[in-house]
Amino acid sequence: MALLQTWRWYGPNDPVTLQDIKQAGATGIVSALHHVPHGEVWALNEIQERKELIENAGLQWSVVESVPVHEEIKTNGINCEFYLENYRQTLKNLAECGLQLVCYNFMPVLDWTRTQLDYELANGAKALFFSWIDLAAFDLFILKREGAEKYYSEERRQQAQRRFENMSEEEIKTLHETVLMGVPTEASVTIEQLKKSIETYKKIGFDGLRKNLIHFLQSIKKTCSELDIKMTLHPDDPPYPILGLPRVASSKEDLLYLIKEVDHPFNGLCFCTGSLGAGINNNPVELLKAVGHRVYFAHLRNIKRNGDGNFYESDHLNGDVDMYNVMKELVLLNKEREQSIPFRPDHGHQLLDDLHKTPNPGYSAIGRLRGLAELRGLEMGIEKTINER
């Protein structure tokens, strides 16, 4: 039984069509109702409509990514219970449509964070890039976060100041928009909103955010258990605190703690090699061996770091993540399952004809097609080697 090869699709407005995905070789779709505002219930008829659209194209809606967790839940605000009930109702509606694998994250305010969306590689392709100098420039001179200077070394502050002083107005505007982008299909937060949230999370801290995540999981446990829903937590991206915001899903210790605190099969993980691999102290292979029993979904991409902690998203099989041994571990885990573990080629370079298009950042067609082809070949080679022993 092979791993289930899936592809993220942002819906009818995605420039990559379902026909494109079929040609790329994926059979499963990872999708969500991105047009529904965070916190609102996903209507049964809208879920069914999306599912039928996918199935009419000869594909299967395999993973729901993501059902966003409202900020009131993350902060345990006064309206927390209202949004928890909405979340439970959305899960019930998904299950009624036969959708029982859900991905989510618990990152405060922002989703994944990068500082450049068009980092040019030696071959002319473009990749996503994270630079601590650019982030510090944003933090210190655009956001102007109170006390931000304490988070950076003297050398980094000087580098950030030189970087900011040499930026054009257009470059400053682009950096501003890139850091605040969040999920590509959702509206960016404003500087004022971010500052207010930072103050909120300063009071909550790491322990408070972790406690609120546990509360969220406990609050949906009964619903998930009754409906056989598996929740998969996406790790923090990047896997360290940024802009004064805490992170609680960045390391092996974090993930093991969450599994132990809510020790129930519904409480699973989305294993993202790129997110975890960006952490210099994370070994994705060893981490997968430690938490693999709760991995129900995988995002496979690679990164290359430099000595300053910056990183760019590299070719899927060429980077600091040992993709061969990650895939080998996934193949071995999959042999123990009754249902195949779905994976998708996460992100992809903008290359060839896609250089002349405007895809969702990281979600170009050709770059992901290349990644999926490489990963499929790697899986097949490993599978044959294991079977011949």
NUROPA-902586 format. One record per residue (C-alpha): residue number from 1; z, y, x. Coordinates in steps of 0.2 Angstrom, whole numbers, plus 5000, padded with zeros to 4 digits. Layout:
<pts>
   tikol     c3     c2     c1
     NUM      Z      Y      X
...
</pts>
This chain:
<pts>
   tikol     c3     c2     c1
       1   5000   5000   5000
       2   4994   5016   5008
       3   5003   5033   5006
       4   4997   5044   4992
       5   4985   5057   4998
       6   4987   5073   4989
       7   4981   5091   4989
       8   4990   5107   4983
       9   4980   5116   4970
      10   4985   5133   4963
      11   4977   5131   4946
      12   4961   5137   4938
      13   4961   5153   4949
      14   4962   5144   4965
      15   4946   5147   4975
      16   4947   5128   4980
      17   4941   5119   4965
      18   4946   5101   4959
      19   4928   5096   4963
      20   4931   5102   4981
      21   4947   5092   4982
      22   4938   5076   4976
      23   4925   5078   4990
      24   4939   5080   5002
      25   4946   5063   4998
      26   4962   5067   4990
      27   4967   5058   4974
      28   4983   5066   4969
      29   4986   5084   4965
      30   5001   5095   4969
      31   5002   5109   4957
      32   5013   5121   4946
      33   5012   5134   4932
      34   5012   5148   4944
      35   5008   5161   4930
      36   5025   5157   4922
      37   5038   5170   4927
      38   5052   5163   4937
      39   5066   5157   4926
      40   5056   5155   4910
      41   5054   5138   4902
      42   5037   5129   4905
      43   5030   5126   4888
      44   5025   5108   4884
      45   5008   5112   4878
      46   5004   5122   4894
      47   5010   5107   4905
      48   4999   5095   4895
      49   4984   5107   4897
      50   4986   5108   4916
      51   4988   5089   4917
      52   4973   5086   4906
      53   4962   5098   4916
      54   4967   5088   4932
      55   4964   5071   4924
      56   4947   5076   4917
      57   4942   5079   4934
      58   4946   5062   4939
      59   4962   5066   4948
      60   4981   5063   4945
      61   4994   5077   4944
      62   5006   5068   4956
      63   5019   5081   4961
      64   5025   5097   4953
      65   5027   5110   4967
      66   5036   5120   4963
      67   5048   5123   4949
      68   5056   5139   4956
      69   5074   5141   4956
      70   5079   5158   4949
      71   5089   5170   4960
      72   5103   5170   4947
      73   5105   5152   4951
      74   5105   5154   4970
      75   5118   5168   4968
      76   5128   5160   4954
      77   5126   5177   4945
      78   5132   5181   4927
      79   5116   5174   4919
      80   5116   5158   4930
      81   5119   5146   4915
      82   5105   5153   4905
      83   5093   5150   4919
      84   5100   5132   4922
      85   5097   5128   4904
      86   5079   5134   4906
      87   5077   5124   4921
      88   5084   5108   4912
      89   5072   5111   4898
      90   5057   5113   4910
      91   5062   5096   4918
      92   5063   5088   4900
      93   5045   5095   4896
      94   5038   5089   4912
      95   5046   5071   4910
      96   5038   5071   4892
      97   5021   5073   4900
      98   5025   5059   4913
      99   5028   5071   4928
     100   5044   5065   4937
     101   5042   5071   4955
     102   5047   5089   4957
     103   5048   5100   4973
     104   5058   5115   4975
     105   5067   5126   4988
     106   5083   5136   4989
     107   5078   5150   5001
     108   5085   5167   4996
     109   5073   5180   4990
     110   5058   5175   5001
     111   5048   5159   5002
     112   5040   5154   5018
     113   5039   5169   5030
     114   5026   5173   5043
     115   5022   5189   5052
     116   5003   5186   5054
     117   4991   5177   5042
     118   4975   5178   5053
     119   4981   5174   5071
     120   4965   5170   5080
     121   4964   5154   5090
     122   4953   5151   5106
     123   4940   5143   5095
     124   4939   5157   5083
     125   4948   5149   5069
     126   4963   5158   5061
     127   4980   5152   5059
     128   4997   5158   5052
     129   5009   5165   5065
     130   5027   5169   5067
     131   5033   5182   5080
     132   5051   5187   5082
     133   5046   5203   5090
     134   5036   5208   5074
     135   5050   5202   5063
     136   5062   5213   5073
     137   5050   5227   5071
     138   5049   5225   5053
     139   5068   5223   5051
     140   5073   5238   5062
     141   5059   5250   5059
     142   5052   5246   5041
     143   5066   5238   5032
     144   5079   5248   5042
     145   5092   5235   5038
     146   5110   5241   5041
     147   5117   5232   5056
     148   5101   5224   5060
     149   5102   5229   5078
     150   5117   5217   5081
     151   5105   5202   5077
     152   5094   5205   5092
     153   5096   5206   5110
     154   5093   5222   5120
     155   5077   5216   5127
     156   5071   5211   5110
     157   5075   5227   5102
     158   5065   5236   5116
     159   5051   5225   5113
     160   5051   5228   5095
     161   5052   5247   5097
     162   5037   5246   5109
     163   5028   5235   5097
     164   5031   5247   5082
     165   5027   5263   5091
     166   5010   5255   5096
     167   5005   5249   5078
     168   4993   5259   5068
     169   4997   5264   5050
     170   4986   5249   5044
     171   4995   5237   5055
     172   5012   5243   5049
     173   5006   5241   5031
     174   4999   5223   5034
     175   5016   5218   5043
     176   5025   5225   5028
     177   5015   5215   5015
     178   5015   5199   5025
     179   5033   5198   5028
     180   5037   5202   5009
     181   5023   5191   5003
     182   5033   5175   4998
     183   5023   5163   4988
     184   5005   5168   4988
     185   5002   5168   4970
     186   5018   5178   4966
     187   5022   5196   4967
     188   5030   5203   4983
     189   5047   5210   4983
     190   5050   5228   4987
     191   5060   5235   5001
     192   5073   5241   4989
     193   5074   5224   4981
     194   5076   5216   4997
     195   5089   5227   5003
     196   5099   5224   4987
     197   5097   5206   4989
     198   5103   5206   5007
     199   5119   5215   5002
     200   5122   5201   4988
     201   5119   5187   5001
     202   5130   5195   5014
     203   5144   5192   5002
     204   5139   5175   4997
     205   5135   5169   5015
     206   5131   5152   5021
     207   5145   5143   5013
     208   5143   5151   4996
     209   5124   5148   4996
     210   5127   5129   5000
     211   5140   5129   4986
     212   5128   5136   4974
     213   5115   5123   4979
     214   5127   5109   4976
     215   5131   5117   4959
     216   5113   5118   4955
     217   5110   5099   4959
     218   5126   5094   4949
     219   5120   5104   4934
     220   5103   5095   4933
     221   5110   5078   4938
     222   5112   5071   4921
     223   5095   5077   4915
     224   5086   5070   4930
     225   5096   5053   4929
     226   5091   5051   4911
     227   5073   5055   4913
     228   5071   5047   4930
     229   5066   5063   4939
     230   5066   5064   4958
     231   5070   5081   4965
     232   5063   5085   4982
     233   5071   5100   4992
     234   5059   5109   5004
     235   5067   5114   5020
     236   5069   5132   5025
     237   5053   5139   5033
     238   5056   5145   5046
     239   5072   5135   5049
     240   5084   5149   5054
     241   5092   5164   5046
     242   5081   5179   5045
     243   5084   5197   5039
     244   5102   5193   5037
     245   5098   5180   5024
     246   5107   5163   5025
     247   5098   5146   5026
     248   5106   5130   5021
     249   5092   5117   5023
     250   5087   5120   5041
     251   5094   5105   5051
     252   5098   5087   5051
     253   5116   5091   5048
     254   5111   5102   5033
     255   5101   5089   5025
     256   5113   5075   5027
     257   5127   5086   5020
     258   5117   5089   5004
     259   5113   5070   5002
     260   5131   5066   5005
     261   5138   5079   4993
     262   5127   5074   4979
     263   5125   5056   4983
     264   5113   5051   4969
     265   5095   5044   4970
     266   5088   5059   4961
     267   5093   5071   4975
     268   5079   5069   4987
     269   5069   5079   5000
     270   5052   5085   5004
     271   5050   5082   5022
     272   5040   5096   5029
     273   5036   5093   5048
     274   5030   5111   5051
     275   5046   5119   5044
     276   5058   5108   5052
     277   5047   5107   5068
     278   5048   5126   5071
     279   5067   5123   5074
     280   5069   5121   5093
     281   5084   5109   5090
     282   5075   5099   5077
     283   5067   5082   5082
     284   5057   5078   5066
     285   5055   5060   5070
     286   5074   5057   5073
     287   5077   5068   5057
     288   5065   5057   5047
     289   5074   5042   5052
     290   5091   5049   5047
     291   5086   5055   5030
     292   5070   5044   5026
     293   5079   5035   5012
     294   5079   5051   5002
     295   5062   5057   5007
     296   5050   5056   4991
     297   5037   5068   4997
     298   5030   5074   5013
     299   5021   5090   5020
     300   5012   5086   5036
     301   5007   5100   5047
     302   5010   5105   5065
     303   5016   5120   5075
     304   5016   5126   5093
     305   5031   5136   5099
     306   5033   5147   5115
     307   5048   5150   5125
     308   5053   5165   5113
     309   5054   5155   5098
     310   5037   5161   5091
     311   5026   5148   5084
     312   5008   5146   5076
     313   5002   5133   5065
     314   4991   5121   5076
     315   4979   5107   5073
     316   4988   5093   5063
     317   4988   5081   5077
     318   4990   5093   5091
     319   5007   5102   5093
     320   5025   5101   5096
     321   5028   5089   5082
     322   5025   5071   5086
     323   5014   5067   5072
     324   5010   5049   5077
     325   5028   5044   5076
     326   5031   5054   5060
     327   5017   5045   5052
     328   5023   5028   5059
     329   5040   5031   5051
     330   5032   5036   5035
     331   5021   5021   5034
     332   5037   5010   5038
     333   5046   5019   5024
     334   5032   5017   5012
     335   5032   4998   5014
     336   5049   4998   5007
     337   5044   5008   4991
     338   5038   5002   4974
     339   5028   5018   4973
     340   5018   5026   4987
     341   5026   5041   4995
     342   5014   5056   4992
     343   5009   5067   5007
     344   4998   5082   5008
     345   4990   5091   5023
     346   5001   5106   5023
     347   4991   5122   5027
     348   4976   5122   5037
     349   4966   5134   5049
     350   4953   5146   5041
     351   4937   5140   5050
     352   4918   5138   5048
     353   4912   5144   5031
     354   4930   5148   5025
     355   4931   5162   5038
     356   4920   5172   5026
     357   4931   5168   5011
     358   4948   5174   5005
     359   4958   5158   5002
     360   4977   5158   4998
     361   4985   5160   5015
     362   4986   5143   5024
     363   4977   5135   5009
     364   4958   5135   5015
     365   4947   5121   5010
     366   4939   5116   5026
     367   4955   5117   5037
     368   4965   5106   5025
     369   4950   5094   5024
     370   4950   5092   5042
     371   4969   5089   5042
     372   4968   5076   5028
     373   4954   5067   5037
     374   4964   5066   5053
     375   4980   5061   5045
     376   4971   5047   5035
     377   4964   5040   5051
     378   4980   5041   5059
     379   4989   5032   5045
     380   4975   5018   5044
     381   4976   5015   5063
     382   4995   5014   5062
     383   4994   5002   5047
     384   4982   4990   5055
     385   4992   4990   5071
     386   5008   4986   5061
     387   5000   4972   5051
     388   4992   4964   5066
     389   5009   4961   5074
</pts>
